[in-house]
Amino acid sequence: MTDKIMLAHGGGGTLMQELINKDIVPAVADGSLFELTDSALLDLPGGRVAFTTDSFVVRPLVFPGGDIGRLAVCGTVNDLAAAGALPVALALGLIIEEGLDMEVLRTMLTSIGSAAREAGVKVVTGDTKVVEKGAANELFINTSGVGVLTGTIEYSVSRIAPGDSVIINGFIGDHGIAVMSARNELNFVSPVESDAAPLGDMVQTILREFGDKVKCMKDPTRGGLAGCLNEMAQNVGFFVDQDSIPLRPAVKGACQMLGLDELTVANEGKMVFIVDSSAEKEVLALLQRHPFGKDAAIIGHIDKRAGLVRMQTALGGERIINPPYGEELPRIC
């Protein structure tokens, strides 16, 4: 532990979990509202809803395949989708640095509006603050979201059992490498674009057909696939196959060049589904018919080695996949 906050405390890894569990939760937790899921499930007089909030500080503001505006909408919508909720409304908070070009702000607002329409949600309230030059990095955005829970199933890690299958809806690592390429002006032979996408419709398509077969869902953002699987490995273990994990050659090459583990690189348009193995092929086929799931793959299964995430390597060996300690790529979302 340290007596100073570091960038790594926001990276989705071990340091961030320590900060949340040892400092944030004890100070502000209020019963079941702090189960440490991406969205809180609330029982209101009018029905059950999911509620979430997220802040976006990505640098640069624009990167291949997206920008901070699209990212802010997709990130919040996907947190709601992972809870099984139908996203319906967003709140938008803007922290703008003095001196930002008005045209840049207008471009980001246009992107937010376009992404919200694509996701089928409305921006219904918000707040705007301006800080002096040097107090922020051009623009920070906070989005909070509300989604309606249409079914009675609670998609939770507590429902995961040995034998279940692990499915992801496409290539990993695209977002993190796209942002790094823009930040460091890297030119790849095959350009990599961010996968930022609103996944609410895709998830609802799966739940309408196989809701009782889906055990849990999680979007592997900060900390990547490695962080996501380790967060879910509470009472069970994961065993994944390296050759089955969708990975673009350009992303693999970029990770090798930058000294990164592709399993820890952030994603913004991916969802990990834990499903009953009896329905794995049907779920996979339905995912592959959706535009955001055409590259979906079954990447592994659940076993009994609680708390352990293992991977069969391409060379036939086995390695332990640990959660990232901090953040290999700061300011990635």
C-alpha positions as CSV (number, residue, x, y, z in Angstrom):
1,M,0.0,0.0,0.0
2,T,1.1,3.6,-0.5
3,D,0.1,6.9,1.1
4,K,-0.2,8.6,-2.3
5,I,-2.7,7.9,-5.1
6,M,-1.0,6.7,-8.2
7,L,-2.3,6.3,-11.8
8,A,-2.3,2.6,-11.2
9,H,-5.1,3.0,-8.6
10,G,-7.5,3.6,-11.5
11,G,-6.4,0.8,-13.7
12,G,-8.9,-1.9,-12.9
13,G,-6.3,-4.1,-11.3
14,T,-5.2,-5.2,-7.9
15,L,-4.4,-1.7,-6.6
16,M,-7.8,-0.4,-7.6
17,Q,-9.5,-3.3,-5.8
18,E,-7.5,-2.6,-2.7
19,L,-8.5,1.1,-2.8
20,I,-12.2,0.2,-3.2
21,N,-12.3,-2.5,-0.6
22,K,-10.1,-0.9,2.1
23,D,-10.9,2.8,1.8
24,I,-14.0,3.6,-0.4
25,V,-16.4,0.9,0.6
26,P,-15.9,1.1,4.4
27,A,-16.4,4.9,4.3
28,V,-19.5,5.1,2.2
29,A,-21.1,1.6,1.7
30,D,-24.8,1.2,2.4
31,G,-25.8,-2.4,2.5
32,S,-26.7,-4.3,-0.7
33,L,-26.1,-1.2,-2.8
34,F,-22.4,-1.9,-2.6
35,E,-22.1,-5.4,-4.0
36,L,-19.3,-4.0,-6.2
37,T,-21.0,-4.9,-9.5
38,D,-20.8,-2.4,-12.4
39,S,-24.5,-1.6,-12.0
40,A,-26.6,-1.5,-8.8
41,L,-30.0,-3.3,-8.9
42,L,-32.8,-1.2,-7.2
43,D,-36.3,-2.3,-6.3
44,L,-38.4,0.8,-6.8
45,P,-42.2,1.2,-6.4
46,G,-42.6,1.2,-10.2
47,G,-40.4,-1.9,-10.7
48,R,-36.7,-3.0,-10.7
49,V,-34.1,-0.9,-12.4
50,A,-30.3,-0.9,-12.9
51,F,-28.3,2.2,-12.1
52,T,-24.7,2.9,-13.0
53,T,-22.2,5.8,-13.3
54,D,-18.8,6.1,-15.0
55,S,-16.3,8.8,-15.8
56,F,-14.2,9.1,-18.9
57,V,-10.7,10.7,-19.1
58,V,-9.3,9.1,-22.2
59,R,-6.4,10.8,-23.9
60,P,-6.4,11.8,-26.8
61,L,-10.1,12.8,-27.2
62,V,-10.2,11.3,-30.7
63,F,-8.7,8.0,-31.7
64,P,-9.2,5.5,-34.5
65,G,-12.8,4.2,-34.4
66,G,-14.1,6.5,-31.8
67,D,-13.8,9.5,-29.4
68,I,-14.5,10.3,-25.8
69,G,-18.1,11.1,-26.6
70,R,-18.9,7.7,-28.1
71,L,-16.9,6.0,-25.4
72,A,-18.9,7.7,-22.6
73,V,-22.2,6.5,-24.0
74,C,-21.1,3.0,-24.9
75,G,-19.3,2.4,-21.5
76,T,-22.4,3.2,-19.5
77,V,-24.8,1.4,-21.7
78,N,-22.7,-1.7,-21.6
79,D,-22.5,-1.7,-17.8
80,L,-26.3,-1.7,-17.7
81,A,-26.5,-4.4,-20.3
82,A,-24.2,-6.6,-18.3
83,A,-26.7,-6.5,-15.5
84,G,-29.4,-7.8,-17.9
85,A,-31.1,-4.4,-18.1
86,L,-32.6,-2.6,-21.1
87,P,-30.8,0.8,-21.1
88,V,-33.2,3.7,-21.3
89,A,-31.7,7.0,-20.1
90,L,-28.4,8.8,-19.4
91,A,-27.3,11.8,-17.4
92,L,-24.4,13.7,-18.9
93,G,-21.7,15.6,-16.9
94,L,-19.1,17.7,-18.7
95,I,-15.9,19.1,-17.1
96,I,-14.4,21.4,-19.7
97,E,-11.0,22.9,-19.6
98,E,-10.7,26.6,-20.3
99,G,-9.3,27.1,-23.8
100,L,-10.9,24.1,-25.5
101,D,-11.9,24.8,-29.0
102,M,-15.7,25.2,-29.4
103,E,-15.5,23.1,-32.5
104,V,-13.9,20.2,-30.6
105,L,-16.7,20.4,-28.0
106,R,-19.4,20.5,-30.7
107,T,-17.9,17.4,-32.3
108,M,-17.9,15.5,-29.1
109,L,-21.5,16.5,-28.4
110,T,-22.5,15.4,-31.9
111,S,-20.8,12.0,-31.2
112,I,-22.7,11.7,-27.9
113,G,-26.0,12.3,-29.6
114,S,-25.3,9.9,-32.4
115,A,-24.1,7.1,-30.0
116,A,-27.2,7.6,-27.8
117,R,-29.5,7.2,-30.7
118,E,-27.6,4.1,-31.8
119,A,-28.0,2.7,-28.3
120,G,-31.6,3.5,-28.1
121,V,-31.2,5.8,-25.0
122,K,-32.1,9.4,-24.3
123,V,-29.9,11.9,-22.6
124,V,-32.3,13.3,-20.1
125,T,-30.3,15.5,-17.6
126,G,-26.8,16.7,-17.0
127,D,-24.4,19.3,-15.7
128,T,-21.6,21.4,-17.1
129,K,-18.5,22.8,-15.3
130,V,-15.5,24.8,-16.7
131,V,-12.2,24.7,-14.9
132,E,-9.1,26.9,-15.5
133,K,-6.5,26.0,-18.1
134,G,-4.2,23.3,-16.8
135,A,-6.8,21.9,-14.3
136,A,-8.0,19.2,-16.7
137,N,-6.9,17.6,-20.0
138,E,-9.3,19.3,-22.4
139,L,-12.5,17.4,-21.5
140,F,-13.7,14.9,-18.9
141,I,-17.1,13.3,-19.2
142,N,-19.3,11.5,-16.6
143,T,-22.3,9.5,-17.7
144,S,-24.8,7.9,-15.4
145,G,-27.4,5.5,-16.7
146,V,-30.7,3.8,-15.8
147,G,-32.0,0.6,-17.3
148,V,-35.2,-1.4,-16.9
149,L,-35.0,-5.0,-15.7
150,T,-37.6,-6.9,-17.6
151,G,-37.1,-10.3,-16.2
152,T,-36.7,-11.9,-12.7
153,I,-33.3,-13.5,-13.2
154,E,-30.3,-11.8,-11.5
155,Y,-27.2,-12.3,-13.6
156,S,-24.5,-12.8,-10.9
157,V,-21.2,-14.5,-10.3
158,S,-23.0,-16.5,-7.6
159,R,-24.9,-18.4,-10.4
160,I,-21.7,-19.6,-12.1
161,A,-21.0,-23.3,-11.7
162,P,-18.3,-25.8,-12.9
163,G,-19.0,-27.0,-16.4
164,D,-20.4,-23.6,-17.6
165,S,-19.0,-22.2,-20.9
166,V,-17.2,-18.9,-21.4
167,I,-18.1,-17.0,-24.6
168,I,-16.9,-13.6,-25.8
169,N,-18.4,-11.7,-28.7
170,G,-15.3,-10.8,-30.6
171,F,-11.7,-9.7,-30.8
172,I,-9.9,-8.4,-27.7
173,G,-7.5,-5.5,-27.2
174,D,-8.7,-3.3,-30.1
175,H,-9.6,-0.3,-28.0
176,G,-6.5,-0.1,-25.9
177,I,-4.2,-0.4,-28.9
178,A,-6.2,2.1,-31.0
179,V,-5.9,4.7,-28.2
180,M,-2.2,4.0,-27.8
181,S,-1.6,4.3,-31.5
182,A,-3.2,7.7,-31.5
183,R,-1.4,8.9,-28.4
184,N,2.0,7.8,-29.5
185,E,1.5,8.4,-33.3
186,L,2.2,4.8,-34.0
187,N,1.5,3.6,-37.6
188,F,0.6,-0.1,-38.0
189,V,0.6,-1.9,-41.3
190,S,-3.0,-2.9,-40.5
191,P,-4.7,0.0,-38.7
192,V,-6.4,-1.0,-35.4
193,E,-9.7,0.7,-34.6
194,S,-11.5,0.9,-31.2
195,D,-14.3,-1.6,-30.7
196,A,-16.4,1.0,-28.8
197,A,-20.0,-0.1,-29.4
198,P,-23.3,-0.1,-27.4
199,L,-24.1,-3.7,-26.7
200,G,-27.6,-3.4,-25.2
201,D,-29.4,-4.7,-28.2
202,M,-27.0,-7.7,-28.6
203,V,-27.4,-8.7,-25.0
204,Q,-31.2,-8.4,-25.0
205,T,-31.3,-10.5,-28.1
206,I,-29.5,-13.3,-26.2
207,L,-31.5,-12.9,-23.1
208,R,-34.8,-13.1,-24.9
209,E,-33.9,-16.5,-26.3
210,F,-31.6,-17.9,-23.6
211,G,-32.1,-15.8,-20.5
212,D,-32.4,-18.8,-18.2
213,K,-29.2,-20.4,-19.6
214,V,-27.1,-17.2,-19.1
215,K,-25.5,-17.2,-15.7
216,C,-23.5,-14.0,-15.7
217,M,-22.2,-11.3,-18.0
218,K,-19.3,-8.8,-17.7
219,D,-17.7,-6.3,-20.0
220,P,-13.9,-6.6,-20.0
221,T,-12.9,-2.9,-20.0
222,R,-10.0,-1.7,-17.7
223,G,-7.9,-4.7,-16.9
224,G,-9.0,-6.4,-20.1
225,L,-10.0,-10.1,-20.3
226,A,-7.6,-11.0,-17.5
227,G,-9.1,-8.6,-15.0
228,C,-12.6,-9.5,-16.0
229,L,-12.1,-13.3,-15.5
230,N,-10.3,-12.8,-12.2
231,E,-13.1,-10.6,-10.9
232,M,-15.6,-13.4,-11.7
233,A,-13.5,-16.2,-10.3
234,Q,-14.7,-15.8,-6.7
235,N,-16.2,-19.3,-6.0
236,V,-15.1,-21.1,-9.2
237,G,-12.1,-21.3,-11.5
238,F,-11.7,-20.5,-15.2
239,F,-9.8,-22.5,-17.8
240,V,-9.5,-20.8,-21.2
241,D,-7.8,-21.8,-24.5
242,Q,-5.4,-19.3,-25.9
243,D,-6.0,-20.4,-29.5
244,S,-9.7,-19.8,-29.1
245,I,-9.5,-16.2,-27.9
246,P,-10.2,-13.9,-30.9
247,L,-7.1,-11.6,-31.4
248,R,-6.2,-9.6,-34.5
249,P,-2.7,-10.1,-35.7
250,A,-2.2,-6.4,-35.7
251,V,-3.1,-6.2,-32.0
252,K,-0.9,-9.1,-31.1
253,G,2.0,-7.5,-33.0
254,A,1.4,-4.1,-31.3
255,C,1.4,-5.8,-27.9
256,Q,4.6,-7.6,-28.6
257,M,6.2,-4.3,-29.8
258,L,5.0,-2.4,-26.7
259,G,5.7,-5.2,-24.2
260,L,2.0,-5.6,-23.3
261,D,0.0,-8.6,-22.4
262,E,-3.0,-8.6,-24.8
263,L,-5.2,-10.2,-22.1
264,T,-4.9,-7.0,-19.9
265,V,-5.6,-4.5,-22.7
266,A,-8.9,-2.6,-22.4
267,N,-12.0,-3.3,-24.6
268,E,-15.1,-1.1,-25.0
269,G,-17.3,-3.3,-27.2
270,K,-16.9,-6.7,-25.7
271,M,-19.1,-8.8,-23.4
272,V,-18.1,-12.0,-21.7
273,F,-21.1,-14.4,-21.3
274,I,-21.0,-17.4,-18.8
275,V,-23.7,-19.8,-20.1
276,D,-24.9,-23.3,-19.3
277,S,-22.8,-25.6,-21.5
278,S,-26.0,-27.2,-22.9
279,A,-26.8,-24.0,-24.7
280,E,-23.3,-22.9,-25.7
281,K,-23.6,-23.6,-29.4
282,E,-27.0,-22.0,-29.7
283,V,-25.9,-18.9,-27.9
284,L,-22.8,-18.7,-30.0
285,A,-24.8,-19.0,-33.2
286,L,-27.2,-16.3,-32.2
287,L,-24.3,-14.0,-31.2
288,Q,-22.6,-14.5,-34.5
289,R,-25.8,-13.3,-36.3
290,H,-25.6,-10.0,-34.6
291,P,-23.3,-7.2,-36.1
292,F,-21.5,-6.8,-32.8
293,G,-21.1,-10.6,-32.3
294,K,-20.0,-11.9,-35.7
295,D,-16.6,-12.8,-34.4
296,A,-17.9,-14.4,-31.2
297,A,-16.1,-17.5,-29.8
298,I,-16.3,-20.1,-27.0
299,I,-13.0,-19.5,-25.2
300,G,-13.1,-21.9,-22.2
301,H,-15.1,-23.3,-19.3
302,I,-15.6,-23.1,-15.6
303,D,-13.9,-25.6,-13.3
304,K,-13.7,-26.2,-9.5
305,R,-10.3,-24.5,-8.8
306,A,-11.8,-21.5,-7.1
307,G,-10.1,-18.2,-7.5
308,L,-7.8,-19.4,-10.2
309,V,-7.8,-18.4,-13.9
310,R,-5.7,-20.7,-16.1
311,M,-5.0,-20.8,-19.8
312,Q,-3.9,-23.5,-22.2
313,T,-1.2,-21.9,-24.2
314,A,-0.7,-22.2,-28.0
315,L,2.4,-24.3,-27.3
316,G,0.4,-26.8,-25.2
317,G,1.5,-25.6,-21.8
318,E,-0.5,-23.9,-19.1
319,R,-0.1,-20.5,-17.5
320,I,-1.9,-18.7,-14.6
321,I,-3.6,-15.5,-15.7
322,N,-3.2,-13.0,-12.9
323,P,-5.1,-9.7,-12.7
324,P,-3.1,-6.7,-13.7
325,Y,-1.5,-5.0,-10.7
326,G,-2.2,-1.5,-11.9
327,E,-2.7,-0.1,-15.3
328,E,-0.4,-0.8,-18.2
329,L,-2.1,1.8,-20.3
330,P,-3.3,4.9,-18.3
331,R,-6.1,7.2,-19.5
332,I,-7.4,4.5,-21.8
333,C,-11.1,5.2,-21.1
